[in-house]
């Protein structure tokens, strides 16, 4: 089963870094967040990736083009007037990666539609290139295969980040309390499994996948949720990036399910 990763957006909310590179290429622990996402899928045996690139897509292509070189011990020998290169040790992944330029201003649904020729007529995994999670992908796939619907999304609980006000009809604040777990609400965390029928739900480049296609799937009872209460975190802001960086450098990153 192939893994499709959306990596083509502008990342405007973290523009201090995304002005130079696509948001999925912003680094956590000296590796792009895209690499972290791929490592988790690889841990569960999914090693074929299709990257839906767009904004500054050349940065993604160049990073993978140099991946083998930058992760190997190499001797360059110019002594005989040649450029001989000997690889002594390499630490590369068993990945097959297809980077597709899905357009600069294409919406999420349009990006998925454009990679149809690379997916073929088979189910595939899909997620966003700016969030990490420690969901058990093997169990997610098993859940999807068991219910037989077209689409499964991973639903996680997003806690309310502010205090809660109880406001009366006269606009008077009746009570105030701090947030608690009861105030959390389920959100779409990505980490989806999609059947090939999904392409028929997407009209074109301007289709937002999270709107018409998913709304129609829900109406037709073809969308299931894999409820997950573990770790999930997007990287929309510098504050969130710093939090993920601290978790990684402290050795306490929940999404690091793979061995070194």
Residue frames relative to the residue before (quaternion, step in Angstrom):
aa qw qx qy qz dx dy dz
X 1.0000 0.0000 0.0000 0.0000 0.00 0.00 0.00
X 0.3595 -0.7506 0.5190 0.1950 3.57 -0.79 1.04
X 0.3091 -0.7301 0.5836 0.1756 3.55 -1.27 0.53
X 0.1489 -0.7780 0.6079 0.0547 3.58 -0.72 1.12
X 0.0611 -0.8026 0.5934 0.0005 3.57 -0.82 1.02
X 0.3326 -0.7404 0.5541 0.1846 3.57 -0.77 1.07
X 0.1152 0.8173 -0.5455 0.1455 3.57 -0.51 1.21
X 0.5297 0.6950 -0.3621 0.3245 3.58 1.13 0.52
X 0.5193 0.6805 -0.4032 0.3233 3.60 1.24 -0.10
X 0.6375 -0.5711 0.3845 0.3459 3.55 -1.33 0.24
X 0.2530 -0.7911 0.5211 0.1964 3.60 1.07 -0.62
X 0.1172 0.8623 -0.4863 0.0787 3.58 1.00 0.85
X 0.6541 0.5338 -0.3308 0.4216 3.62 1.08 -0.56
X 0.7307 0.2563 -0.2158 0.5948 3.56 1.27 -0.06
X 0.0902 0.8802 -0.4588 0.0816 3.51 1.11 0.91
X 0.5407 0.6241 -0.4143 0.3828 3.60 1.16 -0.42
X 0.7456 0.3033 -0.2066 0.5562 3.60 1.21 -0.43
X 0.6805 0.5116 -0.3079 0.4248 3.60 0.95 -0.80
X 0.4842 0.6370 -0.4537 0.3924 3.60 1.23 -0.04
X 0.7320 0.4089 -0.2178 0.4995 3.58 1.20 -0.55
X 0.8120 0.0663 0.0150 0.5797 3.60 1.12 -0.56
X 0.6018 -0.5267 0.4255 0.4235 3.62 -1.19 0.28
X 0.6269 -0.5744 0.3634 0.3807 3.59 -1.03 0.69
X 0.6609 0.5040 -0.3437 0.4371 3.67 0.88 -0.71
X 0.6603 0.4917 -0.3145 0.4726 3.61 1.23 -0.22
X 0.4372 0.6539 -0.4825 0.3853 3.60 1.25 0.14
X 0.3924 -0.7957 0.4284 0.1711 3.54 -0.76 1.07
X 0.1031 -0.7066 0.6961 0.0736 3.48 -1.31 0.71
X 0.8309 -0.0098 -0.0213 0.5559 3.59 -0.52 1.11
X 0.6629 -0.5491 0.2761 0.4276 3.56 1.03 0.92
X 0.6616 0.4017 -0.3265 0.5425 3.59 1.23 0.48
X 0.5417 -0.6231 0.4381 0.3555 3.62 -0.94 0.76
X 0.5783 -0.5734 0.4392 0.3792 3.56 -1.10 0.61
X 0.5534 0.5983 -0.3839 0.4341 3.60 1.16 -0.53
X 0.6380 0.5267 -0.3108 0.4679 3.60 1.00 -0.84
X 0.6375 0.5314 -0.3239 0.4541 3.59 0.96 -0.86
X 0.6531 0.5094 -0.3068 0.4688 3.58 0.95 -0.89
X 0.6727 0.5011 -0.2898 0.4608 3.57 0.92 -0.94
X 0.6211 0.5494 -0.3420 0.4420 3.58 1.03 -0.73
X 0.6426 0.5138 -0.3380 0.4569 3.59 0.99 -0.73
X 0.6566 0.4947 -0.3169 0.4730 3.58 0.89 -0.89
X 0.6453 0.5325 -0.3161 0.4473 3.57 0.97 -0.87
X 0.5871 0.5872 -0.3574 0.4274 3.57 1.09 -0.71
X 0.7326 0.3914 -0.2164 0.5132 3.57 1.12 -0.71
X 0.6500 -0.5762 0.2964 0.3971 3.57 1.26 0.34
X 0.5609 0.5693 -0.4036 0.4455 3.59 1.24 0.25
X 0.0261 0.8618 -0.4964 0.1010 3.57 -0.20 1.32
X 0.6363 0.4820 -0.3509 0.4895 3.59 1.22 0.17
X 0.0628 -0.8408 0.5353 -0.0508 3.54 -0.51 1.27
X 0.1238 -0.7354 0.6606 0.0862 3.51 -1.23 0.69
X 0.1607 -0.8065 0.5664 0.0538 3.55 -0.51 1.22
X 0.2526 -0.7582 0.5859 0.1343 3.57 -0.70 1.12
X 0.0320 -0.8337 0.5502 -0.0337 3.57 -0.01 1.31
X 0.0229 -0.7840 0.6203 0.0100 3.53 -1.33 0.30
X 0.7949 0.2388 -0.1031 0.5482 3.54 0.02 -1.35
X 0.8445 -0.0764 -0.0126 0.5300 3.56 -0.78 1.17
X 0.1126 0.8510 -0.5044 0.0934 3.56 1.01 0.85
X 0.5679 0.6074 -0.3861 0.3994 3.59 1.17 -0.47
X 0.5815 0.5824 -0.3759 0.4260 3.60 1.15 -0.58
X 0.6556 0.4997 -0.3072 0.4754 3.58 0.97 -0.83
X 0.6651 0.5078 -0.3068 0.4535 3.59 0.90 -0.91
X 0.6734 0.4956 -0.3007 0.4589 3.57 0.92 -0.87
X 0.6256 0.5404 -0.3493 0.4410 3.60 1.03 -0.74
X 0.6977 0.4442 -0.2805 0.4871 3.59 0.90 -0.86
X 0.5961 0.5678 -0.3649 0.4349 3.60 1.08 -0.64
X 0.7550 0.3688 -0.1893 0.5081 3.58 1.08 -0.76
X 0.3988 0.7647 -0.4511 0.2297 3.58 1.28 -0.08
X 0.6649 0.5006 -0.3130 0.4575 3.59 0.87 -0.91
X 0.6616 0.5171 -0.3020 0.4513 3.57 0.91 -0.94
X 0.7367 0.4462 -0.2361 0.4500 3.57 0.86 -0.96
X 0.7347 0.3734 -0.2280 0.5184 3.59 1.24 -0.21
X 0.6300 0.4926 -0.3374 0.4965 3.55 1.19 0.60
X 0.3912 -0.6480 0.5864 0.2883 3.55 -1.30 0.40
X 0.0047 0.8407 -0.5323 0.0990 3.55 -0.50 1.24
X 0.2103 -0.7301 0.6338 0.1452 3.55 -1.17 0.72
X 0.1663 -0.7469 0.6379 0.0871 3.56 -0.93 1.00
X 0.0802 -0.8207 0.5656 -0.0080 3.58 -0.57 1.16
X 0.0598 -0.8191 0.5702 -0.0155 3.55 -0.47 1.28
X 0.4048 0.7822 -0.4281 0.2023 3.62 1.28 -0.10
X 0.7377 0.3787 -0.2336 0.5078 3.62 1.08 -0.56
X 0.6055 -0.5768 0.3467 0.4248 3.55 1.21 0.47
X 0.6228 0.4979 -0.3414 0.4977 3.55 1.26 0.42
X 0.3925 -0.6722 0.5617 0.2803 3.52 -1.31 0.12
X 0.0473 0.8149 -0.5708 0.0890 3.55 0.32 1.30
X 0.1009 -0.8009 0.5899 0.0190 3.54 -0.90 0.94
X 0.0837 -0.7894 0.6080 0.0147 3.56 -0.84 1.04
X 0.2357 -0.7613 0.5908 0.1256 3.57 -0.80 1.05
X 0.2219 -0.8030 0.5441 0.0999 3.57 -0.61 1.15
X 0.7921 -0.0803 0.1025 0.5964 3.56 0.92 -0.86
X 0.0578 -0.8054 0.5897 0.0146 3.54 -0.85 0.93
X 0.1808 -0.7837 0.5908 0.0639 3.52 -1.11 0.82
X 0.2649 0.7898 -0.5043 0.2274 3.53 0.84 1.04
X 0.5236 -0.6372 0.4789 0.3007 3.52 -1.30 0.35
X 0.4949 -0.6512 0.4790 0.3188 3.61 -1.18 0.44
X 0.3160 0.8005 -0.4454 0.2468 3.54 0.96 0.93
X 0.1581 -0.6950 0.6862 0.1452 3.49 -1.36 0.51
X 0.0395 -0.8396 0.5393 -0.0521 3.58 -0.44 1.23
X 0.0843 -0.7679 0.6344 0.0274 3.57 -0.82 1.06
X 0.1259 -0.7851 0.6045 0.0477 3.57 -0.64 1.15
X 0.0886 -0.8208 0.5641 -0.0105 3.56 -0.56 1.21
X 0.3370 -0.7095 0.5799 0.2162 3.57 -0.87 0.96
X 0.0827 -0.8404 0.5356 0.0055 3.58 -0.20 1.29
X 0.7061 -0.4756 0.2576 0.4570 3.57 1.22 0.43
X 0.5575 -0.6484 0.4199 0.3040 3.52 -1.14 0.68
X 0.8183 0.2190 -0.0844 0.5247 3.59 0.87 -0.96
X 0.3427 0.7529 -0.4895 0.2757 3.56 1.21 0.42
X 0.4245 -0.6932 0.5244 0.2537 3.57 -1.02 0.80
X 0.7277 -0.4646 0.2769 0.4217 3.57 -1.28 0.34
X 0.6607 0.4979 -0.3151 0.4651 3.59 0.92 -0.81
X 0.6428 0.5334 -0.3129 0.4520 3.54 1.00 -0.85
X 0.6289 0.5307 -0.3352 0.4588 3.58 1.02 -0.74
X 0.6506 0.5015 -0.3130 0.4766 3.57 0.98 -0.84
X 0.6384 0.5379 -0.3248 0.4445 3.58 0.96 -0.86
X 0.6783 0.5301 -0.2933 0.4157 3.58 0.96 -0.86
X 0.7096 0.4423 -0.2805 0.4713 3.60 1.09 -0.49
X 0.2913 0.7900 -0.4929 0.2192 3.60 1.24 0.25
X 0.6664 0.5048 -0.3389 0.4316 3.67 0.82 -0.80
X 0.6852 0.4836 -0.2854 0.4639 3.60 1.13 -0.59
X 0.6511 0.5072 -0.3080 0.4732 3.58 1.21 -0.43
X 0.2558 -0.7743 0.5324 0.2270 3.52 0.90 -0.95
X 0.6622 -0.5147 0.3828 0.3873 3.54 -1.33 -0.17
X 0.5289 0.5984 -0.4235 0.4277 3.55 0.59 1.18
X 0.5984 -0.5482 0.4228 0.4034 3.61 -1.17 0.39
X 0.0524 -0.7947 0.6041 0.0268 3.56 -1.19 0.51
X 0.4622 -0.6364 0.5459 0.2889 3.51 -1.37 0.36
X 0.0098 -0.8029 0.5960 -0.0080 3.59 -1.07 0.66
X 0.1239 0.7777 -0.6126 0.0676 3.55 -1.06 0.78
X 0.5662 -0.5839 0.4687 0.3447 3.52 -1.39 0.08
X 0.4649 -0.7292 0.4469 0.2291 3.55 -1.05 0.81
X 0.6889 0.4705 -0.2918 0.4679 3.60 1.12 0.44
X 0.7032 0.3962 -0.2755 0.5221 3.61 1.17 0.47
X 0.1978 -0.7718 0.5956 0.1026 3.54 -1.06 0.83
X 0.0495 -0.7972 0.5987 -0.0599 3.53 -1.14 0.74
X 0.2895 -0.7522 0.5560 0.2032 3.58 -1.18 0.43
X 0.2220 0.7932 -0.5307 0.1996 3.56 1.14 0.65
X 0.4538 -0.6567 0.5322 0.2821 3.58 -1.12 0.72
X 0.2709 -0.8114 0.4964 0.1476 3.58 -0.12 1.28
X 0.5894 0.5648 -0.3741 0.4401 3.58 1.08 -0.59
X 0.6718 0.4768 -0.2912 0.4864 3.60 0.97 -0.84
X 0.5980 0.5599 -0.3505 0.4540 3.58 1.10 -0.70
X 0.6776 0.4809 -0.2856 0.4774 3.59 0.88 -0.96
X 0.6321 0.5318 -0.3253 0.4604 3.58 0.99 -0.82
X 0.6381 0.5234 -0.3143 0.4691 3.58 1.00 -0.86
X 0.6615 0.5144 -0.3044 0.4529 3.58 0.92 -0.93
X 0.6833 0.4917 -0.2913 0.4545 3.56 0.86 -0.93
X 0.6500 0.5447 -0.3168 0.4248 3.58 1.08 -0.69
X 0.7439 0.4215 -0.2545 0.4518 3.62 0.90 -0.81
X 0.3761 -0.7946 0.4299 0.2056 3.62 1.18 -0.29
X 0.4805 0.6541 -0.4524 0.3697 3.60 1.21 0.27
X 0.6703 -0.5117 0.3544 0.4041 3.59 -1.28 0.18
X 0.8477 0.0969 0.0207 0.5212 3.57 0.81 -0.99
X 0.0747 -0.7520 0.6529 0.0511 3.51 -1.25 0.68
X 0.0783 -0.7675 0.6327 0.0666 3.55 -1.00 0.81
X 0.4335 -0.6563 0.5429 0.2945 3.53 -1.22 0.49
X 0.1482 -0.7893 0.5935 0.0530 3.55 -0.74 1.09
X 0.0292 -0.7892 0.6135 -0.0016 3.55 -0.83 0.99
X 0.4991 -0.6651 0.4721 0.2927 3.55 -1.20 0.47
X 0.1694 -0.7780 0.6009 0.0698 3.56 -0.74 1.11
X 0.3145 -0.7785 0.5153 0.1717 3.54 -0.51 1.18
X 0.5371 -0.5901 0.4994 0.3374 3.54 -1.17 0.67
X 0.2975 -0.8021 0.4966 0.1466 3.59 -0.79 0.99
X 0.7205 0.4013 -0.2357 0.5140 3.60 1.26 -0.19
X 0.6225 -0.5099 0.4284 0.4110 3.52 -1.31 0.15
X 0.4096 -0.7275 0.5107 0.2054 3.57 -1.18 0.63
X 0.1847 -0.7794 0.5924 0.0865 3.56 -0.90 0.99
X 0.1946 -0.7243 0.6473 0.1363 3.53 -1.14 0.73
X 0.0564 -0.8335 0.5484 -0.0363 3.57 -0.28 1.34
X 0.3584 -0.7547 0.5171 0.1860 3.54 -0.81 1.02
X 0.7230 -0.4520 0.3168 0.4155 3.54 -1.35 0.11
X 0.6841 0.4493 -0.2861 0.4982 3.58 1.19 -0.41
X 0.5406 -0.6535 0.3582 0.3904 3.58 1.36 0.33
X 0.4695 0.6524 -0.4614 0.3756 3.58 1.23 0.25
X 0.4308 -0.6736 0.5329 0.2769 3.57 -1.05 0.79
X 0.2567 -0.8018 0.5274 0.1145 3.57 -0.49 1.23
X 0.7927 -0.0957 0.0817 0.5965 3.57 1.08 -0.70
X 0.1497 -0.7588 0.6274 0.0906 3.52 -1.33 0.38
X 0.0843 0.7837 -0.6136 0.0469 3.55 -1.00 0.79
X 0.5570 -0.5876 0.4685 0.3536 3.52 -1.26 0.44
X 0.6317 -0.5383 0.4062 0.3822 3.55 -1.25 0.46
X 0.0105 0.7618 -0.6464 -0.0419 3.54 -1.31 0.39
X 0.7443 -0.4416 0.2583 0.4293 3.56 -1.29 0.22
X 0.5851 0.5950 -0.3703 0.4082 3.57 1.16 -0.52
X 0.6593 0.5178 -0.3078 0.4500 3.58 1.20 -0.43
X 0.4937 0.6660 -0.4377 0.3480 3.60 1.22 -0.05
X 0.1648 -0.7752 0.6048 0.0781 3.55 -1.24 0.55
X 0.5043 -0.6558 0.4567 0.3272 3.61 -1.02 0.69
X 0.0584 -0.7843 0.6175 0.0156 3.56 -1.04 0.84
X 0.5571 -0.5738 0.4819 0.3580 3.52 -1.33 0.30
X 0.1546 -0.8227 0.5448 0.0498 3.58 -0.46 1.22
X 0.5554 -0.5693 0.4144 0.4424 3.58 1.24 0.03
X 0.6282 0.5496 -0.3915 0.3874 3.58 -1.00 -0.87
X 0.2186 0.8087 -0.4995 0.2208 3.54 0.73 1.19
X 0.1891 -0.6941 0.6679 0.1909 3.49 -1.43 0.21
X 0.0555 -0.8266 0.5586 -0.0395 3.56 -0.70 1.12
X 0.3774 -0.6988 0.5614 0.2325 3.53 -1.05 0.82
X 0.6381 -0.5526 0.3625 0.3951 3.63 -1.13 0.45
X 0.5257 0.6333 -0.4117 0.3913 3.60 1.22 -0.30
X 0.5152 0.6804 -0.4054 0.3276 3.57 1.21 -0.46
X 0.6021 0.5877 -0.3641 0.3994 3.58 1.06 -0.66
X 0.6393 0.5322 -0.3273 0.4482 3.59 1.12 -0.59
X 0.6330 0.5253 -0.3228 0.4682 3.59 1.26 -0.24
X 0.6746 0.4697 -0.2764 0.4978 3.59 1.29 -0.19
X 0.3483 -0.7812 0.4834 0.1864 3.56 -0.60 1.15
X 0.7748 -0.2782 0.2210 0.5228 3.60 0.75 -0.98
X 0.8363 -0.2615 0.1609 0.4543 3.55 -1.31 -0.31
X 0.7421 0.4262 -0.2341 0.4613 3.59 0.99 -0.76
X 0.4666 0.6693 -0.4499 0.3632 3.58 1.25 0.24
X 0.2572 -0.7354 0.6096 0.1462 3.56 -0.84 1.04
X 0.4445 -0.7418 0.4329 0.2547 3.57 -0.43 1.20
X 0.6914 0.5009 -0.2747 0.4423 3.56 1.01 -0.84
X 0.6604 0.4789 -0.3150 0.4850 3.61 1.23 -0.12
X 0.8492 0.2006 -0.1338 0.4698 3.61 -0.43 -1.19
X 0.6953 0.4722 -0.3247 0.4338 3.65 0.68 -0.90
X 0.7175 0.4369 -0.2727 0.4690 3.59 0.79 -0.94
X 0.6101 0.5364 -0.3555 0.4623 3.59 1.09 -0.63
X 0.6602 0.4976 -0.3045 0.4732 3.57 0.99 -0.82
X 0.6184 0.5368 -0.3392 0.4631 3.59 1.00 -0.78
X 0.6609 0.5053 -0.3063 0.4627 3.57 0.95 -0.89
X 0.6501 0.5258 -0.3115 0.4516 3.59 0.97 -0.88
X 0.7285 0.4178 -0.2222 0.4953 3.56 1.07 -0.79
X 0.4354 -0.7137 0.4397 0.3281 3.59 1.32 0.15
X 0.4757 0.6642 -0.4335 0.3803 3.57 1.02 0.88
X 0.6561 0.4721 -0.3050 0.5036 3.59 1.28 0.23
X 0.0666 -0.8010 0.5948 -0.0079 3.55 -0.69 1.15
X 0.2941 -0.7491 0.5666 0.1770 3.56 -1.22 0.55
X 0.2384 -0.7192 0.6376 0.1391 3.52 -1.05 0.90
X 0.2131 -0.8228 0.5159 0.1067 3.56 -0.04 1.31
X 0.0045 -0.8123 0.5785 -0.0735 3.53 -0.69 1.16
X 0.1657 -0.8248 0.5384 0.0482 3.58 -0.76 1.06
X 0.4598 0.6766 -0.4518 0.3560 3.55 1.17 0.49
X 0.7667 -0.3535 0.2718 0.4618 3.56 -1.19 -0.62
X 0.1537 0.7312 -0.6575 0.0972 3.52 -1.09 0.89
X 0.1188 0.7953 -0.5876 0.0905 3.57 -0.94 0.87
X 0.2734 -0.7348 0.5974 0.1685 3.54 -0.88 0.97
X 0.3111 -0.7337 0.5729 0.1916 3.56 -1.30 0.25
X 0.0909 0.8376 -0.5269 0.1119 3.54 0.49 1.24
X 0.8060 0.2235 -0.0772 0.5426 3.58 1.06 -0.72
X 0.6608 -0.4909 0.3852 0.4172 3.55 -1.31 0.24
X 0.6139 0.5531 -0.3474 0.4433 3.58 1.05 -0.70
X 0.6710 0.4825 -0.2938 0.4803 3.57 0.96 -0.84
X 0.6102 0.5405 -0.3448 0.4654 3.58 1.07 -0.70
X 0.6652 0.5060 -0.2994 0.4603 3.58 0.90 -0.93
X 0.6345 0.5275 -0.3292 0.4592 3.58 1.03 -0.76
X 0.6663 0.4866 -0.2971 0.4807 3.58 0.96 -0.86
X 0.6222 0.5418 -0.3322 0.4571 3.57 1.04 -0.77
X 0.6606 0.5066 -0.3069 0.4612 3.59 0.93 -0.86
X 0.6362 0.5195 -0.3269 0.4674 3.57 0.99 -0.78
X 0.6712 0.5071 -0.2947 0.4533 3.56 0.96 -0.90
X 0.7183 0.4564 -0.2646 0.4536 3.58 0.75 -1.02
X 0.6572 0.4976 -0.3115 0.4727 3.60 1.17 -0.50
X 0.4743 -0.6819 0.4321 0.3512 3.58 1.26 -0.18
X 0.6156 0.5620 -0.3314 0.4419 3.57 1.26 0.33
X 0.3043 0.7658 -0.5114 0.2437 3.60 1.13 0.58
X 0.3672 -0.7691 0.4726 0.2242 3.63 -0.37 1.16
X 0.6625 0.5291 -0.3122 0.4285 3.60 1.08 -0.67
X 0.5769 0.5739 -0.3933 0.4281 3.63 1.21 -0.21
X 0.0329 0.8303 -0.5496 0.0860 3.53 0.15 1.35
X 0.6198 0.5526 -0.3330 0.4468 3.58 1.28 -0.21
X 0.4826 -0.6366 0.5173 0.3069 3.55 -1.30 0.37
X 0.5447 -0.6053 0.4646 0.3479 3.57 -1.15 0.57
